Amino acid sequence: MDSTQKALYARVLPLREDLTVLDFGCGNGRWAFWFAPRVARVVGVDLSPAMVSAARRLASEQGVQNVGFIVPGDEAPFPDDSFDLVNCVWVLKYILTDAGAERTIAEFCRVTKPGGYVAVIEQVNRSGSLLVESEGYYQGRALYRTPGFYIEAFKKGGLHLRHHSITNASPLFWAYSRVQRALYGPAAASPAPGLRWVTAASVRCDLLAGRAMKFRSGHHFFLFRKEGEA
Ligand SMILES: C[S@@+](CC[C@H](N)C(=O)[O-])C[C@H]1O[C@@H](n2cnc3c(N)ncnc32)[C@H](O)[C@@H]1O
């Protein structure tokens, strides 16, 4: 999924060396470290102090200078129009009230510069249902909203949809991760040695699976642009 998402970002996002990026719900910096060599500065924010520490440690180990990681409240709120791009991957689904998600989206809209972008990858479905996720060691509640919910919430903040596509991992990917887990255990590096060809095939299958599913459910990518001149 990581390769699929990053191939999509590389193709669709209008990145430049002078841009400032906010990565909201940054986790251990999976995205921040991808953006870092492509833009001027990345700020990662995460609710989890453990994730922020892990991201800071990785930045220091890898000598990445243009990233910073904070937990919300570490610093004063960002001023209006602070960022050229806000990135938010797999975070909004963990905000379990619609009012809470709308407040967070309104903040994204406020801190994005006129002409700037917000990129979101989120799990959605047609009924907008609450699910218990179970992935590896993680078990918790998540709300899979409809794509329309996100499109409307951003529109209220003056951001309009520029790109919408599916970033599902294909069924082959799930088969692959089961084989990997059986062979190497849950902590295996991804992709496991010797199974790299499956990842490559999986990325190709994503395109076909995405088309076949016709946006009904799964991982969606949304790119919104704020009104005004950059
Ligand atoms: C599934 S991980 C995704 C991490 C990263 N965006 C990525 O794609 O690799 C979700 C992350 O969102 C963070 N998170 C959840 N709710 C949040 C909130 N309200 N504010 C900031 N971070 C939040 C969690 O701590 C976790 O690190």
The ligand as an ORCA input file, in Angstrom:
! r2SCAN-3c Opt
* xyz 0 1
  C      -2.979      4.742     11.056
  S      -1.834      5.909     11.728
  C      -1.357      6.789     10.249
  C      -0.007      7.417     10.379
  C       0.497      8.153      9.125
  N      -0.416      9.201      8.715
  C       0.732      7.190      7.979
  O      -0.005      7.236      6.976
  O       1.662      6.371      8.064
  C      -2.887      7.090     12.535
  C      -2.120      8.119     13.332
  O      -3.008      9.204     13.632
  C      -2.764      9.635     14.954
  N      -3.982     10.329     15.400
  C      -5.203      9.800     15.628
  N      -6.076     10.755     15.989
  C      -5.387     11.931     15.954
  C      -5.737     13.288     16.233
  N      -6.977     13.624     16.603
  N      -4.780     14.239     16.140
  C      -3.512     13.902     15.752
  N      -3.129     12.636     15.489
  C      -4.049     11.655     15.595
  C      -2.428      8.361     15.706
  O      -1.702      8.622     16.884
  C      -1.605      7.607     14.657
  O      -0.223      7.875     14.754
*
